Amino acid sequence: MAEPPATPDGALKPAQAIARIRIILDQLEELEPRLSSAASGEVEMTLLEHATELVEEAGRLLEQLGRVAG
């Protein structure tokens, strides 16, 4: 079954936002061992930048959920 479309302003519906947050959490958990075994500082920085982007996206989604629940 297809996901319902996002709201007209482009925001995800609450169920979609929660699902995306769960995916982000899984991705962050996958990054953790890669960070601890990063072979170089450059690789570590790339992984940290990716982790930061994921955390920022999760933060935006949580803010969106807060406005909906508000």
C-alpha positions as CSV (number, residue, x, y, z in Angstrom):
1,M,0.0,0.0,0.0
2,A,1.4,3.4,-1.0
3,E,2.1,6.1,1.6
4,P,-0.4,9.0,1.7
5,P,1.0,12.1,0.2
6,A,2.6,14.8,2.3
7,T,0.5,17.8,3.4
8,P,0.0,20.7,0.9
9,D,2.9,22.6,2.5
10,G,5.2,19.7,1.8
11,A,5.4,18.6,5.4
12,L,5.0,14.9,6.2
13,K,1.9,13.6,7.9
14,P,2.6,12.6,11.5
15,A,2.8,8.9,10.8
16,Q,5.2,9.5,7.9
17,A,7.3,11.7,10.1
18,I,7.5,9.1,12.9
19,A,8.4,6.4,10.3
20,R,11.2,8.7,8.9
21,I,12.5,9.4,12.4
22,R,12.7,5.6,13.0
23,I,14.7,5.2,9.8
24,I,17.0,8.0,10.8
25,L,17.6,6.3,14.2
26,D,18.5,3.1,12.5
27,Q,20.9,4.9,10.2
28,L,22.6,6.6,13.1
29,E,23.0,3.3,14.9
30,E,24.6,1.9,11.8
31,L,27.0,4.9,11.7
32,E,28.2,4.4,15.3
33,P,30.5,1.4,14.6
34,R,31.8,2.9,11.4
35,L,32.8,6.0,13.4
36,S,34.7,4.1,16.0
37,S,36.7,2.2,13.3
38,A,37.2,5.1,10.8
39,A,40.5,4.7,9.1
40,S,41.2,8.4,8.6
41,G,40.2,11.8,9.9
42,E,38.7,12.6,6.5
43,V,36.4,9.5,6.7
44,E,35.5,10.3,10.2
45,M,34.6,13.9,9.3
46,T,32.4,12.6,6.4
47,L,30.6,10.2,8.7
48,L,30.2,12.9,11.4
49,E,28.8,15.3,8.7
50,H,26.3,12.7,7.6
51,A,25.3,12.0,11.2
52,T,24.8,15.7,11.8
53,E,22.6,16.0,8.8
54,L,20.5,13.0,10.0
55,V,20.2,14.5,13.5
56,E,19.1,17.9,12.0
57,E,16.5,16.2,9.9
58,A,15.2,14.3,12.9
59,G,15.0,17.6,14.8
60,R,13.0,19.3,12.1
61,L,10.6,16.3,12.0
62,L,10.2,16.4,15.8
63,E,9.5,20.2,15.6
64,Q,6.9,19.5,12.9
65,L,5.3,16.9,15.1
66,G,5.3,19.3,18.1
67,R,3.4,21.9,16.0
68,V,0.8,19.3,14.9
69,A,0.4,18.1,18.5
70,G,0.6,21.6,19.9
